Amino acid sequence: MQDLNPIAIELNERIRTSAPSVFTLLSELGKRIYLPKGILSQTAEANIKAHRFNATRAIASEDGDMMHLAVSRELVPELTLEGVYGYAPVLGQPELRETWKTHLLEENPSLAEATLSLPIVTSGMTHGFSLIAELFVDSGDTLVLPDMIWGNYRLIFQTKAEAAIQTYPFFNAANEFNTSGFRETLTNATDEKLLVLLNFPHNPTGYAINRTEAQQIVDAIVARADAGCHILVMIDDAYAGLWYDASVMHESLFGMLVGCHPNVVPVKIDGATKEEYAWGLRVAFMSFGIEEATMQPLEQKLSGLIRADTSGASQVSQTLILEAMKARGYAEQKQRNYEILKERALKAKKVASDSRYAKLWEVYPSHAGYFMCLNLKSASAELARQHLLDEHGLGTIALGETGLRVAYSCLEESDIEMVFAVIAQVIEMVNSS
Ligand SMILES: Cc1ncc(COP(=O)(O)O)c(C=O)c1O
């Protein structure tokens, strides 16, 4: 076991004093990590004081600006050289962080009175989850997940971080979110430290919760916290904003979790990825529902972790997201995309739920996001997937024995009827062979 660096000891002490629960939740690496007072702090000091010559930055300059290649510069002529080629701050561009925070407050009325940290920029949401795993997960820690999930959670938390995953069925017998199964799993986990991950709108089904379900989830978490358990609750809001059904809650569960109990530490991971139609830009955000006195040392720890892996998210990607969010026409363009996705979602639901397909599959409830998921009644999902791909050039995702996920987000509305007709034809063929 390594000796802790004095800076790490100081950060730990500050966290322990201001929020004992956050300290209890830290992993061994989380306790060890810190941001050394090295090149970054010397550069920051020089940026303020070096008015004659600044020979600190590990970049090349020319005529007082950044040296660059015209061949790439020509592709983004309107952005500043710094905004394209400069290193972004480790935790992200300050203005982008502020802008995303404003966006979260606007979209989440429950956050109005709550404590919300300045979002930290990560290189996509996957990076955010990996950072959380490093900061909070030790081998053997329990992570509570439903049985239907975005598969990358397993790679990040189980394979990499060695968490022990405990699952509950996502749906109850009435095909609603299984709040009692969730509660039961929490109650049965006797650990003093628990990790919980919730994702609505949900991948793979597109399920979104209503207010009653949201309250039941919060109540279950608070009940476990009341019994002395420290709980990190991760909220995966990849598809936030893409709600198409008036019966579900049109804001994140995160808002209801912030401040719900001193033992509960909520963190919201969301992104430009899906919400801003910027998948490959790799810009996402991580926001905590904790006080500033705890956030400061925690940011230092996250700076250390980021410095040691990506060293920061892409500058040009952050600039593109920020400039887009400030641009005229931004809100209208987002609304336009939303309307298109909503039309596809409603069409896909209508077509897939048609009574002529009832003997072949059941459609899992879907209210939001990019996907819907069929529960095949007798065919193997993997077999159907292979036939669909090989014989009809139609790509779907097989999940478990009977789940077939269809991303209507990338189907034209006019093709949806045909897509489900082909799926039905293949399933009938698989069933009869
Ligand atoms: C539920 C969910 N969370 C997170 C992500 C990944 O986000 P990113 O591409 O920003 O890593 C996805 C992508 O498919 C997803 O479906």
Ligand as a Chemical Component Dictionary entry (heavy atoms), coordinates in Angstrom:
data_LIG
# 
_chem_comp.id                   LIG 
_chem_comp.type                 NON-POLYMER 
_chem_comp.pdbx_formal_charge   0 
_chem_comp.three_letter_code    LIG 
# 
loop_
_chem_comp_atom.comp_id 
_chem_comp_atom.atom_id 
_chem_comp_atom.alt_atom_id 
_chem_comp_atom.type_symbol 
_chem_comp_atom.charge 
_chem_comp_atom.model_Cartn_x 
_chem_comp_atom.model_Cartn_y 
_chem_comp_atom.model_Cartn_z 
_chem_comp_atom.pdbx_ordinal 
LIG C1 C1 C 0 -27.772 4.720 -21.714 1  
LIG C2 C2 C 0 -26.518 5.220 -22.354 2  
LIG N1 N1 N 0 -25.606 5.838 -21.595 3  
LIG C3 C3 C 0 -24.462 6.301 -22.138 4  
LIG C4 C4 C 0 -24.187 6.145 -23.473 5  
LIG C5 C5 C 0 -22.859 6.539 -24.051 6  
LIG O1 O1 O 0 -22.518 7.757 -24.205 7  
LIG P1 P1 P 0 -21.124 8.200 -24.829 8  
LIG O2 O2 O 0 -21.164 7.865 -26.295 9  
LIG O3 O3 O 0 -21.137 9.671 -24.559 10 
LIG O4 O4 O 0 -19.999 7.509 -24.137 11 
LIG C6 C6 C 0 -25.099 5.470 -24.290 12 
LIG C7 C7 C 0 -24.766 5.250 -25.706 13 
LIG O5 O5 O 0 -25.316 4.478 -26.434 14 
LIG C8 C8 C 0 -26.287 5.010 -23.717 15 
LIG O6 O6 O 0 -27.211 4.380 -24.457 16 
# 
loop_
_chem_comp_bond.comp_id 
_chem_comp_bond.atom_id_1 
_chem_comp_bond.atom_id_2 
_chem_comp_bond.value_order 
_chem_comp_bond.pdbx_ordinal 
LIG C1 C2 SING 1  
LIG C2 N1 SING 2  
LIG C2 C8 DOUB 3  
LIG N1 C3 DOUB 4  
LIG C3 C4 SING 5  
LIG C4 C5 SING 6  
LIG C4 C6 DOUB 7  
LIG C5 O1 SING 8  
LIG O1 P1 SING 9  
LIG P1 O2 DOUB 10 
LIG P1 O3 SING 11 
LIG P1 O4 SING 12 
LIG C6 C7 SING 13 
LIG C6 C8 SING 14 
LIG C7 O5 DOUB 15 
LIG C8 O6 SING 16 
# 
